[in-house]
């Protein structure tokens, strides 16, 4: 199945779960997709692609995509939890938001939301320089547990 078709199928399932069909005027103009990072990032591009396919294929009417920036997605997750019960709101997210929620000690967690679909799968890895003292994940975890301030880490996504 092509990636565009996969996104379209998943988007259709998402909208069905939200109770939105093309003939329901009340849901067509109120459905909103929140993106937990800035415009142009990975979540943003994925959300906007899914919405474009839904609109182009007339699966739904216009869907508002909007960005909520802050704390690696934690601010958006808190907003999602504050709008609990709002069937017109959904959020595109991934492991970066889960990690930010954990790192920031947020009480708004992904486990408190309802996951409707997995749109993409994220590959993750831990890379170290060739001359690093870490040879295994266990070496890395042991050093981190012993003194987290001495272990330098970084992360990112492409783009954003």
Protein Blocks (a to p, Z undefined) as FASTA:
>chain_A
ZZklmmmmmmmmmmmmnopafklmklmmmgccddfbdehiaklmmmmmmmmmmmmnomac
cddddddeeehhmmmmmmmmmmgoiakbccdddfklmmmmmmnopabdfklpccfbdfbd
cdddddddfklcbfbfklmmmmmmmommlpccdddddeZZ
